[in-house]
Amino acid sequence: MVGWLCADRNRRWVALAATAWLLFMGGRYARFASLAAPGYEGCQRDPASCDDRDLYMSIWTVLEVGEASYVIRKISDPVPVVGESAGLAVGDRVSVVGRYDAERQVVVESARQVHRWRRVKEGLSVLGLLGVMVMIPFAYTWRAGAVVERG
């Protein structure tokens, strides 16, 4: 079995299957993350069952900032949050813990953390990826239709 996976003639099929599996699993996770109870979307579908339930929203992006409220979004629809908005700006990344208010269909914030360095972390990740892409040609070469390690 391993010999078949590693054979040069099957390389394209293995790469295609791996890419399809990655996309499939990413889609499954995105669906799970947006529908997992007690998520905001689940509370929107059945507000009465979620009234006064704690919701945990990790690393969401701020879309709008009002005087005593703000709107955040990740994968799902925008989520209105009632709470102190001083110091927030559009584009900030925040993690919020709050209680769902079924009557107003909002999340009432009880705790919040602003991730000020999140964009720096994302930028360093992209920089690392670009570094690997630049260094790969120095470690490998293409000979006789196959990738070969240099040296």
C-alpha positions in Angstrom: 0.0 0.0 0.0 2.8 2.4 1.0 4.6 1.6 -2.2 1.6 2.6 -4.3 1.2 5.9 -2.4 4.9 6.8 -3.0 5.1 5.7 -6.6 5.9 8.5 -9.0 3.1 7.5 -11.4 0.5 8.0 -8.7 1.8 11.3 -7.4 -0.9 13.5 -9.0 -3.7 11.3 -7.8 -2.3 11.3 -4.2 -1.9 15.0 -4.3 -5.4 15.5 -5.7 -6.9 13.1 -3.0 -5.0 14.9 -0.2 -6.2 18.3 -1.4 -9.8 17.0 -1.7 -9.6 15.5 1.8 -8.2 18.8 3.2 -11.0 20.8 1.6 -13.6 18.3 2.8 -12.3 18.3 6.4 -12.0 22.1 6.4 -15.6 22.4 5.3 -16.8 20.0 8.0 -15.0 21.9 10.6 -16.4 25.2 9.4 -19.9 23.7 9.6 -19.3 22.3 13.0 -17.8 25.5 14.3 -20.8 27.6 13.1 -23.5 25.1 14.2 -22.1 23.7 17.4 -24.3 24.4 20.4 -24.4 26.6 22.2 -23.3 28.8 19.4 -24.9 32.1 18.4 -26.5 30.6 15.2 -28.0 27.7 17.3 -29.5 30.3 19.7 -30.9 32.3 16.7 -32.8 29.2 15.5 -34.3 28.5 19.0 -34.0 31.6 21.1 -36.1 30.4 24.0 -33.9 27.4 24.7 -30.8 29.5 24.8 -32.0 32.4 27.0 -29.4 33.3 29.6 -26.9 30.7 28.3 -23.2 31.4 28.3 -21.6 31.7 24.8 -17.9 31.6 24.2 -16.6 33.3 21.0 -12.9 32.9 20.5 -11.0 35.3 18.1 -13.8 37.1 16.3 -13.3 40.2 14.1 -15.0 43.5 15.1 -17.2 44.8 12.3 -18.9 47.8 13.9 -18.4 49.8 17.1 -21.2 51.7 18.8 -21.4 53.6 22.1 -22.4 50.6 24.3 -22.3 47.8 21.8 -20.4 46.3 18.9 -20.8 43.7 16.2 -18.4 40.8 15.7 -18.2 38.2 13.0 -16.2 35.0 12.3 -17.7 32.4 10.0 -21.4 32.9 10.8 -23.7 35.9 10.5 -22.7 39.1 12.4 -23.3 38.9 16.1 -24.5 42.0 18.0 -22.8 42.3 21.4 -24.0 44.6 24.2 -21.1 45.8 26.4 -18.4 48.4 26.9 -16.9 49.3 23.5 -14.3 51.8 24.6 -10.9 51.0 23.1 -12.4 48.8 20.3 -11.8 49.6 16.6 -13.1 48.0 13.5 -10.9 45.1 12.5 -9.8 44.3 16.1 -9.7 40.6 17.0 -11.6 39.8 20.2 -12.6 36.8 22.3 -15.9 37.3 24.1 -17.7 35.5 26.9 -21.3 36.6 27.3 -24.9 35.5 28.0 -27.5 35.3 25.2 -30.5 37.5 25.6 -33.4 35.8 23.8 -35.7 38.9 23.9 -33.3 41.2 22.2 -31.3 38.4 20.4 -28.0 39.8 21.4 -25.0 38.6 23.4 -24.5 40.6 26.7 -20.8 40.7 27.3 -19.4 39.5 30.6 -15.7 39.2 29.7 -13.7 40.3 26.7 -10.1 40.0 25.6 -8.7 42.1 22.7 -6.0 40.3 20.8 -3.8 43.3 19.8 -0.9 41.2 18.5 -3.0 38.8 16.4 -2.3 40.6 13.1 1.4 40.5 13.9 1.1 36.7 14.5 -0.7 36.3 11.2 1.9 38.3 9.4 4.8 36.3 10.9 3.0 33.1 9.8 2.8 34.4 6.2 6.5 35.5 6.4 7.4 32.0 7.6 5.5 30.4 4.7 7.2 32.7 2.2 10.6 31.8 3.7 9.9 28.1 3.3 8.8 28.7 -0.3 12.0 30.6 -1.1 14.2 28.0 0.6 12.7 24.9 -1.1 14.5 25.4 -4.4 17.8 25.5 -2.5 17.0 22.1 -0.8 15.4 20.3 -3.8 15.8 20.1 -7.6 13.9 18.5 -10.5 15.7 15.7 -12.3 14.3 13.2 -14.8 10.7 14.1 -13.9 11.1 13.7 -10.2 11.8 16.0 -7.2 15.3 15.1 -5.8 17.1 16.4 -2.7 20.1 18.4 -3.4 23.5 17.4 -2.1 
